[in-house]
């Protein structure tokens, strides 16, 4: 492993894990749900109805942008052009973003809820064939094939694990995707887990209005998911940079989908009426699908990646502008709260006139 690879991996681990640990300590506090308010309509009493902009959107924007940046680095390192990378990511986002709402509405019957698990399932199913279709279009246009499907799939699997891992910080800030209360566990487990538990403050958190568990110690499922998914993405990145693309794809997907199956039993939020939820069934299907995929997409030897090329591609102006646009999209799409409201009043500070 080269010095550049060691520095890259070390920087990625230290920055993401350090940021996550800081968030574990602070985001359950009440002040870390609402970020800003935009006044919309004036009321008869002189106050304004406001639109809440949440830290949920901010942290989702960070997760989206960080994952996309990692995707550009990995894809460029295996000589996928920026245009091809942008096209693949744009199509996946265009499909998976609405899927997060559509699947949640189908499973949970709620119009104003998003599900990463449902969006991930759609992306896992579609991504291989999107890559194959892109290569076929290039061949029909008389262009040379850019890369085998497996390095691209590996890059997408790694960035999915990385992005969802960071995205769980958004769940902490909004108080969603929460774990079971410690009171539901055996006494010995309660004592052992008490110091690690989360206690969410604020009546507008989902854990408060949906389950009445505000201020109660609950299992830190979001933190466990965050660290486990980040670890899976680090392992996948190491395998990817050593040229072991198939394993780099399988490891993050296996870890994330197996944990989704298991973690559903540790959660207290509504996941549908079935004992074995629809999201768990999606994960089982995803695992079987990925196990069968090598029969349809053969694993062929591919040249090792060039991390230098990947880092250079990230610093290009079009990619940086795209990342900024992606952050804004993610923040607006997920950060404008439709389940909370606010009343805003303005006044003049007469002692400062």
HUMOBEL-V173812 format. One record per residue. N is the residue number from 1. RES is the residue in three letters. PHI is phi in whole degrees, -180 to 180 (* if undefined). PSI is psi in degrees with one decimal (999 if undefined). D_LAST is the distance of its C-alpha to the last C-alpha in Angstrom with 1 decimal. Layout:
# HUMOBEL-V173812
[[N | RES | PHI | PSI | D_LAST] [N | RES | PHI | PSI | D_LAST]]
This chain:
# HUMOBEL-V173812
[[1 | UNK | * | 128.1 | 64.2] [2 | UNK | -73 | 163.0 | 62.6] [3 | UNK | -61 | -39.6 | 59.9] [4 | UNK | -62 | -41.1 | 57.5] [5 | UNK | -64 | -42.7 | 58.2] [6 | UNK | -62 | -44.7 | 57.7] [7 | UNK | -65 | -41.4 | 54.3] [8 | UNK | -63 | -49.6 | 53.2] [9 | UNK | -63 | -42.2 | 54.3] [10 | UNK | -63 | -44.0 | 52.8] [11 | UNK | -64 | -40.6 | 49.4] [12 | UNK | -63 | -45.0 | 49.4] [13 | UNK | -67 | -50.1 | 50.4] [14 | UNK | -63 | -44.1 | 48.0] [15 | UNK | -68 | -45.6 | 44.9] [16 | UNK | -74 | -42.2 | 45.6] [17 | UNK | -71 | -41.3 | 46.8] [18 | UNK | -61 | -44.2 | 44.1] [19 | UNK | -62 | -41.9 | 41.4] [20 | UNK | -64 | -44.2 | 43.2] [21 | UNK | -63 | -40.0 | 43.5] [22 | UNK | -60 | -42.6 | 39.8] [23 | UNK | -66 | -37.8 | 39.2] [24 | UNK | -57 | -36.7 | 41.8] [25 | UNK | -78 | -23.4 | 39.8] [26 | UNK | -119 | -29.8 | 36.4] [27 | UNK | -74 | -13.6 | 36.6] [28 | UNK | -78 | -11.0 | 37.9] [29 | UNK | -71 | 150.7 | 34.5] [30 | UNK | -61 | -33.0 | 32.4] [31 | UNK | -69 | -12.8 | 29.5] [32 | UNK | -99 | 24.0 | 31.9] [33 | UNK | -102 | -54.0 | 32.7] [34 | UNK | -96 | 130.9 | 29.7] [35 | UNK | -100 | -40.3 | 28.1] [36 | UNK | -162 | 166.3 | 25.6] [37 | UNK | -133 | 134.9 | 25.2] [38 | UNK | -107 | 117.0 | 25.3] [39 | UNK | -64 | 134.3 | 24.3] [40 | UNK | -116 | -53.9 | 27.4] [41 | UNK | -132 | 133.0 | 27.7] [42 | UNK | -82 | 136.6 | 25.4] [43 | UNK | -95 | 168.1 | 26.8] [44 | UNK | -65 | -26.6 | 27.3] [45 | UNK | -84 | 5.8 | 24.9] [46 | UNK | 92 | -11.6 | 22.0] [47 | UNK | -84 | 174.9 | 22.3] [48 | UNK | -123 | 140.1 | 24.0] [49 | UNK | -77 | 134.3 | 27.3] [50 | UNK | -119 | 156.3 | 27.0] [51 | UNK | -98 | 122.5 | 29.5] [52 | UNK | -84 | 127.1 | 29.7] [53 | UNK | -101 | 123.5 | 30.4] [54 | UNK | -105 | 157.5 | 32.4] [55 | UNK | -67 | -20.3 | 33.4] [56 | UNK | -56 | -43.4 | 36.9] [57 | UNK | -69 | -39.2 | 36.4] [58 | UNK | -62 | -48.2 | 35.0] [59 | UNK | -71 | -31.6 | 38.0] [60 | UNK | -66 | -38.8 | 40.4] [61 | UNK | -62 | -41.9 | 39.1] [62 | UNK | -63 | -42.5 | 39.8] [63 | UNK | -66 | -46.5 | 43.2] [64 | UNK | -58 | -49.5 | 44.2] [65 | UNK | -68 | -42.9 | 43.2] [66 | UNK | -62 | -41.8 | 44.8] [67 | UNK | -66 | -42.2 | 48.0] [68 | UNK | -65 | -39.9 | 48.1] [69 | UNK | -62 | -43.0 | 47.7] [70 | UNK | -64 | -37.7 | 50.6] [71 | UNK | -62 | -43.7 | 52.6] [72 | UNK | -62 | -40.9 | 52.3] [73 | UNK | -62 | -48.9 | 53.4] [74 | UNK | -68 | -42.3 | 56.4] [75 | UNK | -67 | -43.1 | 57.5] [76 | UNK | -66 | -28.8 | 57.3] [77 | UNK | -68 | -21.8 | 59.2] [78 | UNK | -107 | 24.9 | 62.2] [79 | UNK | 67 | 31.1 | 61.9] [80 | UNK | -84 | 128.0 | 60.2] [81 | UNK | -67 | 152.6 | 58.5] [82 | UNK | -56 | -37.4 | 54.7] [83 | UNK | -63 | -44.2 | 55.5] [84 | UNK | -66 | -43.0 | 57.8] [85 | UNK | -62 | -44.4 | 55.3] [86 | UNK | -62 | -42.3 | 52.5] [87 | UNK | -62 | -46.0 | 54.9] [88 | UNK | -63 | -48.1 | 56.0] [89 | UNK | -66 | -40.2 | 52.5] [90 | UNK | -64 | -43.2 | 51.1] [91 | UNK | -66 | -43.2 | 54.0] [92 | UNK | -63 | -42.8 | 53.7] [93 | UNK | -66 | -40.7 | 50.0] [94 | UNK | -62 | -29.9 | 50.6] [95 | UNK | -88 | -45.3 | 53.2] [96 | UNK | -76 | -30.4 | 51.8] [97 | UNK | -62 | -52.9 | 48.2] [98 | UNK | -67 | -29.4 | 49.3] [99 | UNK | -62 | -31.2 | 52.2] [100 | UNK | -62 | -31.9 | 49.7] [101 | UNK | -86 | -41.1 | 48.7] [102 | UNK | -64 | -46.0 | 52.1] [103 | UNK | -66 | -40.7 | 53.9] [104 | UNK | -63 | -39.2 | 51.4] [105 | UNK | -66 | -38.1 | 51.8] [106 | UNK | -69 | -43.7 | 55.6] [107 | UNK | -80 | -47.0 | 55.8] [108 | UNK | -102 | -10.9 | 53.1] [109 | UNK | 69 | 26.4 | 52.7] [110 | UNK | -120 | 129.3 | 48.9] [111 | UNK | -76 | -32.6 | 47.2] [112 | UNK | -107 | 42.7 | 43.9] [113 | UNK | -129 | 145.7 | 45.4] [114 | UNK | -117 | 148.2 | 46.3] [115 | UNK | -130 | 121.6 | 49.3] [116 | UNK | -73 | -36.1 | 49.8] [117 | UNK | -60 | -43.6 | 53.4] [118 | UNK | -67 | -41.3 | 54.4] [119 | UNK | -64 | -39.5 | 52.8] [120 | UNK | -64 | -39.9 | 54.6] [121 | UNK | -61 | -45.4 | 57.9] [122 | UNK | -62 | -43.8 | 57.7] [123 | UNK | -64 | -40.8 | 56.9] [124 | UNK | -63 | -41.1 | 59.7] [125 | UNK | -69 | -40.9 | 62.2] [126 | UNK | -86 | -30.6 | 61.1] [127 | UNK | -55 | -46.7 | 60.4] [128 | UNK | -59 | -41.0 | 64.0] [129 | UNK | -78 | -26.5 | 65.1] [130 | UNK | -65 | -41.4 | 62.0] [131 | UNK | -67 | -43.8 | 63.1] [132 | UNK | -61 | -43.2 | 66.7] [133 | UNK | -63 | -39.6 | 65.8] [134 | UNK | -63 | -41.2 | 63.7] [135 | UNK | -68 | -38.0 | 66.7] [136 | UNK | -65 | -39.5 | 69.1] [137 | UNK | -65 | -38.6 | 66.9] [138 | UNK | -64 | -42.1 | 66.9] [139 | UNK | -65 | -41.2 | 70.7] [140 | UNK | -66 | -28.3 | 71.3] [141 | UNK | -82 | 1.6 | 69.2] [142 | UNK | 81 | 17.5 | 71.5] [143 | UNK | -98 | 152.8 | 69.0] [144 | UNK | -72 | 146.5 | 69.9] [145 | UNK | -63 | 140.9 | 68.8] [146 | UNK | -85 | -46.2 | 65.7] [147 | UNK | -165 | 158.3 | 66.2] [148 | UNK | -67 | 157.6 | 67.9] [149 | UNK | -67 | -35.1 | 66.1] [150 | UNK | -66 | -40.5 | 66.0] [151 | UNK | -60 | -37.9 | 63.7] [152 | UNK | -68 | -44.3 | 61.2] [153 | UNK | -61 | -39.5 | 61.5] [154 | UNK | -63 | -44.5 | 61.1] [155 | UNK | -61 | -41.5 | 57.9] [156 | UNK | -68 | -39.4 | 56.5] [157 | UNK | -64 | -42.3 | 57.6] [158 | UNK | -63 | -47.3 | 56.0] [159 | UNK | -71 | -29.4 | 52.7] [160 | UNK | -63 | -48.0 | 52.8] [161 | UNK | -62 | -42.1 | 53.2] [162 | UNK | -65 | -46.4 | 50.5] [163 | UNK | -67 | -42.8 | 48.0] [164 | UNK | -70 | -33.6 | 48.8] [165 | UNK | -59 | -50.1 | 48.6] [166 | UNK | -66 | -33.4 | 45.1] [167 | UNK | -63 | -23.4 | 44.3] [168 | UNK | -66 | -18.6 | 45.0] [169 | UNK | -66 | -34.4 | 41.7] [170 | UNK | -63 | -38.3 | 40.1] [171 | UNK | -64 | -37.2 | 42.2] [172 | UNK | -64 | -43.7 | 41.0] [173 | UNK | -65 | -32.5 | 37.3] [174 | UNK | -94 | -11.1 | 38.1] [175 | UNK | 75 | 32.7 | 40.7] [176 | UNK | -112 | 173.3 | 43.6] [177 | UNK | 56 | 38.1 | 47.1] [178 | UNK | -88 | 159.5 | 47.1] [179 | UNK | -88 | 173.4 | 50.1] [180 | UNK | -67 | 149.3 | 52.1] [181 | UNK | -67 | 145.6 | 51.0] [182 | UNK | -62 | -25.2 | 52.7] [183 | UNK | -64 | -17.8 | 54.1] [184 | UNK | -87 | -2.0 | 56.4] [185 | UNK | -103 | 162.4 | 58.0] [186 | UNK | -59 | 148.7 | 60.8] [187 | UNK | -53 | -39.1 | 59.6] [188 | UNK | -63 | -40.7 | 60.6] [189 | UNK | -68 | -35.9 | 58.5] [190 | UNK | -61 | -44.1 | 55.5] [191 | UNK | -65 | -43.3 | 55.7] [192 | UNK | -69 | -36.0 | 56.1] [193 | UNK | -94 | -5.7 | 53.3] [194 | UNK | -58 | -44.1 | 50.7] [195 | UNK | -70 | -22.5 | 49.0] [196 | UNK | -95 | -7.4 | 49.0] [197 | UNK | -73 | 162.7 | 47.8] [198 | UNK | -101 | 143.2 | 44.5] [199 | UNK | -128 | 110.5 | 42.3] [200 | UNK | -90 | 131.9 | 39.8] [201 | UNK | -105 | 144.5 | 36.6] [202 | UNK | 113 | 130.5 | 34.8] [203 | UNK | -79 | -11.5 | 36.2] [204 | UNK | -93 | -0.2 | 35.5] [205 | UNK | -71 | 146.8 | 37.9] [206 | UNK | -60 | -37.5 | 41.2] [207 | UNK | -61 | -25.5 | 43.1] [208 | UNK | -83 | -52.9 | 41.3] [209 | UNK | -80 | -21.0 | 41.6] [210 | UNK | -95 | -32.6 | 45.0] [211 | UNK | -129 | -6.3 | 46.8] [212 | UNK | 65 | 34.0 | 44.9] [213 | UNK | -110 | 17.9 | 45.1] [214 | UNK | -61 | 142.1 | 41.5] [215 | UNK | 70 | -1.3 | 41.5] [216 | UNK | -97 | 142.7 | 45.2] [217 | UNK | -69 | 128.8 | 47.0] [218 | UNK | -130 | 159.4 | 48.4] [219 | UNK | -60 | 134.0 | 50.5] [220 | UNK | -81 | 62.1 | 48.4] [221 | UNK | -61 | -38.8 | 50.2] [222 | UNK | -62 | -40.4 | 47.4] [223 | UNK | -68 | -41.5 | 47.5] [224 | UNK | -61 | -45.3 | 51.3] [225 | UNK | -61 | -43.9 | 51.3] [226 | UNK | -56 | -53.2 | 48.8] [227 | UNK | -68 | -38.3 | 50.9] [228 | UNK | -67 | -42.7 | 54.2] [229 | UNK | -70 | -38.6 | 53.2] [230 | UNK | -62 | -42.9 | 51.8] [231 | UNK | -61 | -40.4 | 55.0] [232 | UNK | -64 | -39.3 | 57.0] [233 | UNK | -69 | -36.0 | 55.1] [234 | UNK | -65 | -43.9 | 55.7] [235 | UNK | -62 | -43.4 | 59.4] [236 | UNK | -63 | -39.7 | 59.6] [237 | UNK | -64 | -42.6 | 57.9] [238 | UNK | -61 | -43.0 | 60.4] [239 | UNK | -65 | -40.3 | 63.3] [240 | UNK | -62 | -48.3 | 62.0] [241 | UNK | -70 | -14.3 | 61.7] [242 | UNK | -95 | 4.8 | 65.2] [243 | UNK | 85 | 11.2 | 66.5] [244 | UNK | -99 | 75.7 | 67.3] [245 | UNK | -70 | -39.4 | 65.7] [246 | UNK | -62 | -48.6 | 67.4] [247 | UNK | -65 | -34.7 | 66.5] [248 | UNK | -64 | -26.2 | 62.9] [249 | UNK | -84 | -44.0 | 62.7] [250 | UNK | -70 | -42.9 | 64.5] [251 | UNK | -60 | -53.2 | 62.8] [252 | UNK | -62 | -40.5 | 59.2] [253 | UNK | -68 | -40.9 | 60.4] [254 | UNK | -63 | -45.4 | 62.7] [255 | UNK | -63 | -48.3 | 60.2] [256 | UNK | -66 | -41.5 | 57.4] [257 | UNK | -76 | -37.4 | 59.7] [258 | UNK | -65 | -40.9 | 61.6] [259 | UNK | -67 | -35.7 | 58.5] [260 | UNK | -62 | -40.0 | 57.2] [261 | UNK | -63 | -47.1 | 60.4] [262 | UNK | -73 | -40.0 | 60.2] [263 | UNK | -70 | -22.4 | 56.4] [264 | UNK | -60 | -30.9 | 56.5] [265 | UNK | -74 | -14.4 | 58.5] [266 | UNK | -99 | -2.4 | 55.6] [267 | UNK | -98 | 152.2 | 52.8] [268 | UNK | -110 | -10.3 | 51.7] [269 | UNK | -76 | 160.7 | 49.9] [270 | UNK | -70 | 127.2 | 51.8] [271 | UNK | -126 | 26.5 | 54.1] [272 | UNK | 97 | 171.7 | 56.4] [273 | UNK | -86 | -16.2 | 59.1] [274 | UNK | -75 | 147.4 | 61.8] [275 | UNK | -64 | -43.9 | 62.7] [276 | UNK | -102 | 103.9 | 63.0] [277 | UNK | -68 | 164.7 | 60.0] [278 | UNK | -61 | -34.5 | 60.0] [279 | UNK | -67 | -36.1 | 57.9] [280 | UNK | -66 | -40.1 | 60.6] [281 | UNK | -65 | -38.1 | 63.2] [282 | UNK | -61 | -39.7 | 61.3] [283 | UNK | -67 | -40.0 | 61.3] [284 | UNK | -61 | -45.3 | 65.1] [285 | UNK | -62 | -40.8 | 65.7] [286 | UNK | -61 | -42.8 | 63.6] [287 | UNK | -65 | -44.2 | 65.7] [288 | UNK | -65 | -39.1 | 69.0] [289 | UNK | -63 | -46.2 | 67.8] [290 | UNK | -69 | -30.0 | 67.0] [291 | UNK | -68 | -32.2 | 70.3] [292 | UNK | -88 | -17.3 | 72.2] [293 | UNK | -60 | -36.8 | 70.3] [294 | UNK | -59 | -22.3 | 72.4] [295 | UNK | -70 | -27.7 | 75.4] [296 | UNK | -97 | -32.2 | 73.7] [297 | UNK | -122 | 93.5 | 71.8] [298 | UNK | -59 | 144.3 | 74.1] [299 | UNK | -86 | 114.6 | 72.7] [300 | UNK | -117 | 151.9 | 73.8] [301 | UNK | -61 | 138.5 | 73.3] [302 | UNK | -135 | 147.5 | 70.3] [303 | UNK | -59 | 149.2 | 69.4] [304 | UNK | -65 | 155.8 | 66.9] [305 | UNK | -76 | 162.6 | 63.3] [306 | UNK | -118 | 102.8 | 61.6] [307 | UNK | -62 | -32.4 | 58.2] [308 | UNK | -60 | -45.5 | 57.5] [309 | UNK | -62 | -40.0 | 57.8] [310 | UNK | -64 | -43.4 | 55.5] [311 | UNK | -68 | -37.5 | 52.7] [312 | UNK | -63 | -40.4 | 53.1] [313 | UNK | -64 | -35.1 | 52.8] [314 | UNK | -64 | -29.4 | 49.5] [315 | UNK | -87 | 4.9 | 47.9] [316 | UNK | -75 | 148.4 | 48.8] [317 | UNK | -60 | -46.2 | 46.1] [318 | UNK | -58 | -40.3 | 47.3] [319 | UNK | -67 | -42.6 | 47.4] [320 | UNK | -64 | -40.7 | 43.9] [321 | UNK | -65 | -39.1 | 42.4] [322 | UNK | -64 | -41.4 | 44.4] [323 | UNK | -64 | -39.1 | 43.1] [324 | UNK | -63 | -43.7 | 39.5] [325 | UNK | -63 | -38.7 | 40.4] [326 | UNK | -65 | -39.6 | 42.1] [327 | UNK | -61 | -45.4 | 39.1] [328 | UNK | -63 | -44.2 | 36.9] [329 | UNK | -60 | -48.8 | 39.7] [330 | UNK | -64 | -40.3 | 40.2] [331 | UNK | -65 | -46.3 | 36.5] [332 | UNK | -69 | -43.0 | 36.1] [333 | UNK | -66 | -39.0 | 39.6] [334 | UNK | -107 | -14.4 | 39.2] [335 | UNK | -96 | -15.5 | 35.5] [336 | UNK | -83 | 103.6 | 34.5] [337 | UNK | -73 | 128.5 | 35.2] [338 | UNK | -105 | -2.6 | 37.3] [339 | UNK | -111 | -2.9 | 38.1] [340 | UNK | -126 | 155.2 | 34.6] [341 | UNK | -131 | 176.8 | 31.7] [342 | UNK | -154 | 155.7 | 28.0] [343 | UNK | -121 | 125.3 | 25.5] [344 | UNK | -113 | 134.0 | 21.9] [345 | UNK | -124 | 139.3 | 18.9] [346 | UNK | -113 | 148.3 | 15.4] [347 | UNK | -151 | 162.4 | 12.3] [348 | UNK | -99 | 134.5 | 8.5] [349 | UNK | -85 | 95.8 | 7.1] [350 | UNK | -63 | -26.8 | 5.4] [351 | UNK | -75 | -6.1 | 5.8] [352 | UNK | -112 | 8.3 | 3.8] [353 | UNK | -81 | 999 | 0.0]]
